[in-house]
Structures are given as structure tokens and as C-alpha cells.
């Protein structure tokens, strides 16, 4: 069963946070705990499921997001554009 999550991180940190997520492991749903580089993250979502996350948007700018489930981060990524 392939699960997914969504993680919003500080610019320039995606690859490092992806490695930290792998180190966090399944017990932490592939999310590094209390990592200041992470603005928001969802729990894991099963196929066909839905998750919601609420967070305060960071300052205007471009912020990378990705799925930190192992092997997904290389392709499942994008950019959140925050404007005023």
C-alpha cells in the first residue's frame, strides 16, 4: 500500500529535510519531529483517503513542498507561491 503525505519546507532545504524524514522513519510517519525547516506537514494518507492541514502561511516567497514517503520526494514535489 503506497501512502502519501505533504510537507512544506524552507527554501533550499528540501533535499536535507527529505533525508531527515527518512531518518525519522515510519514511527514518525516520515516527518522529522520539531524540525525548524518544516512549516507544515500532514499525516500519512492511504489510497483514496483525505487529510487536511491548517497552517499560517510564511512570508511572501516561494516555498517547496513534497511527499516524504520513502522514494516519493524525487518526483512528488512542487512550489507554493505565497503572495501578499
C-alpha positions in Angstrom: 0.0 0.0 0.0 1.5 3.3 -1.1 0.8 6.1 1.3 1.5 9.8 0.8 1.9 13.0 2.9 2.6 16.6 2.2 5.4 18.7 3.7 6.1 22.4 3.3 9.7 23.5 4.0 12.0 26.4 3.9 13.6 27.3 0.6 16.8 25.5 -0.1 16.2 22.7 2.5 14.0 20.2 0.6 16.7 17.5 0.0 18.1 17.8 3.5 14.6 17.6 5.0 13.8 14.6 2.8 16.9 12.8 4.3 15.8 13.8 7.8 12.4 12.4 7.1 13.9 9.1 6.1 15.8 9.1 9.3 12.7 9.9 11.3 11.2 6.7 10.0 7.8 5.0 9.9 7.2 5.6 13.6 7.1 9.3 12.9 5.2 9.0 9.6 8.4 10.1 7.7 8.3 13.6 9.2 11.3 14.9 11.2 10.0 15.9 14.6 10.4 19.6 15.7 12.4 20.4 12.6 12.6 24.2 12.2 12.9 23.8 8.4 9.4 22.4 8.3 6.5 24.8 8.1 3.7 22.3 7.9 3.2 18.6 7.3 0.3 16.2 7.0 -0.1 12.7 8.5 0.2 9.8 6.1 -2.8 9.3 3.8 -3.9 5.9 2.5 -5.0 5.5 -1.1 -8.5 7.0 -1.6 -8.2 8.9 1.7 -8.1 12.6 2.6 -6.1 14.6 5.1 -6.2 18.3 5.9 -3.6 20.6 7.3 -4.0 24.2 8.5 -1.0 26.5 9.0 -0.1 30.1 9.0 1.4 31.0 5.6 5.0 32.1 5.8 6.2 35.5 4.4 5.7 36.1 0.7 8.0 34.0 -1.4 8.4 30.5 -3.0 8.3 27.5 -0.7 9.0 23.9 -1.7 6.7 21.1 -0.8 7.0 17.3 -1.3 5.9 13.9 -0.2 8.4 12.5 2.2 7.2 8.8 2.0 10.4 6.9 1.0 11.2 7.2 -2.7 8.5 9.8 -3.4 10.3 13.0 -2.8 12.3 12.9 -6.0 9.2 13.3 -8.2 6.3 14.3 -5.9 7.3 17.9 -5.3 6.3 21.4 -6.2 6.3 25.1 -5.1 3.8 27.0 -3.0 3.9 30.7 -4.1 2.9 33.0 -1.2 1.9 36.5 -2.1 0.7 39.5 -0.1 
